Amino acid sequence: MAQALLTAQSLFCERDDRVLFDQLELAVSEGEIWQVEGRNGSGKTTLLRILCGLSSHFEGELYWRGESMDEVREQFLSELLYIGHQAGVSAMLTAEENLHWQCALHPSLDVSRAQQALERVGLKGFEDVPAHQLSAGQKRRIALAKLYMSRAKLWILDEPFTAIDKIGVAAKEALMVEHIQAGGSVIMTTHQDLSSQIPLHTINVEHFASTQREWSE
Amino acid sequence: MSSTLQLFRQTFKRDLTLAFRRKSELVNPLIFFLIVASLFPIGVSPEPNFLSQLAPGLVWVAALLATLLSMETLFKSDYEDGSLEQLLLSPQPVFLVVLSKVLAHWLLSGLALTIVAPLLGVMLFLPSEGMPGLMLSLLLGTPTLSLIGAIGAALTVGLRRGGVLISLLVLPLYIPVLIFGSSAVQAAVTGLPLDGYLALLGAMLALALALAPIAAGAALRISVSG
């Protein structure tokens, strides 16, 4: 049994008097890909934001490698790659400038591989074009280029394939398989069907939603 | 700690690049500054004696409002495109990035205002003895305004219309800077020593420099968490 990287215990989250999930348990080990399922508005993004520490509106415990998240937060952040709903790509900067700043923020990204990563996501020749002149899919690809540069252990990806074409998705799937074979893990949400070759663990947020409204004091 | 310095430099460079690509935001505070100064003589009185009495306070109020106007954009675009989330998930200290962003912002607003200020002084018949006092007080005062404004900008970045709220939150903290800033100019005009006023402005700057980036960092966390 591989060591659990990220463990969530009895997570509870409430928003606008609606309980999104209650008693949610999750243990992500090395070499696993987890897909978070649920309908629109069921709390997938909220769960991912809680897991990576962006949102603090929850109750419950988070552990990184068995230690309480509060104590090892810095360690956790240095091993995390998060690509959110908003890709974190500045429209007024070029692909290269965007990636260079990301590398400065996250030492787990290898800046020497930036050029190669942009080639791999099909943005060769677009390095010097401001992102606002690119298509939605191309903008997304700037963010996804980080996957090729990352040395992070855990990838948390929120709808990474929005606006990405089929060939692009297949390439990223292959990359994720490579990542877990090297001992990494992935937690992601997507509404697209993933290739059946990927060993997938799933968790459905709706199963943890309480049906009746609960009122907190 | 070379990676930390690297981050400071990269952020500084990035924000300057961004500012120069959004030209309208760049010149907005300066134009506002000039408009206020040129409208006042028309609206109140073109009488040189009268204007030269108003000038110290007037230039300072215009500088304060121009800074306040420009604060809203400090974190706005980063919030909208998700860069702010990436920033908060960095293992590096957040206050450092905030400090770097404020420095870049100040260079293009506060410092620019300081450089243009003598021109306004001339337009408002500020006696030439007052010019050094004006420049020095703005040089020490505007960074404090930018730093305090950053806290307000960070707190309101998640709100759709945060502009008014920034003013309400930040104005009370701007008042001491305004008082000592314009008093310094007044003192310079009348030939009194400036040292006391400048020392107080410097003390406020030191305090803001030490505390504001940390407060703004915490405020950003709250805004993004919401």
Contacts between the chains, C-beta under 8 A, distances in Angstrom:
chain1	res1	chain2	res2	distance
A	52	B	89	6.2
A	53	B	89	7.2
A	54	B	85	5.9
A	54	B	88	6.4
A	54	B	89	6.9
A	54	B	224	5.9
A	54	B	225	6.5
A	55	B	225	5.1
A	56	B	221	7.9
A	56	B	225	5.1
A	57	B	225	6.6
A	57	B	226	7.8
A	74	B	91	5.2
A	75	B	91	8.0
A	77	B	89	5.9
A	77	B	90	6.7
A	77	B	91	4.1
A	78	B	91	4.1
A	80	B	89	6.5
A	82	B	85	7.2
A	82	B	86	7.4
A	82	B	89	5.3
A	84	B	82	5.2
A	84	B	85	5.2
A	84	B	86	7.9
A	85	B	82	7.3
A	86	B	80	7.3
A	86	B	81	5.7
A	86	B	82	2.8
A	86	B	85	6.9
A	87	B	81	7.3
A	87	B	82	5.7
A	88	B	81	6.6
A	88	B	82	4.0
A	88	B	83	5.0
A	88	B	85	6.3
A	88	B	86	4.2
A	89	B	81	6.2
A	89	B	82	7.5
A	89	B	83	7.9
A	90	B	14	7.9
A	90	B	18	6.8
A	90	B	77	7.0
A	90	B	78	7.5
A	90	B	81	5.6
A	90	B	83	5.7
A	91	B	77	7.8
A	91	B	81	6.4
A	92	B	17	7.9
A	92	B	18	5.4
A	92	B	21	4.5
A	92	B	22	6.4
A	92	B	77	7.7
A	93	B	14	7.0
A	93	B	17	6.7
A	93	B	18	6.8
A	93	B	21	7.9
A	97	B	14	6.8
A	97	B	17	6.7
A	100	B	10	6.6
A	101	B	10	5.6
A	101	B	11	7.0
A	101	B	14	4.9
A	102	B	86	6.4
A	104	B	3	7.8
A	104	B	6	5.7
A	104	B	7	4.5
A	104	B	10	3.8
A	104	B	11	7.0
A	105	B	7	6.5
A	105	B	86	5.9
A	105	B	87	6.3
A	105	B	90	4.1
A	105	B	92	6.6
A	105	B	97	7.7
A	106	B	86	7.6
A	106	B	89	7.7
A	106	B	90	5.9
A	106	B	91	7.4
A	107	B	3	5.7
A	107	B	91	6.9
A	107	B	92	7.8
A	130	B	21	7.4
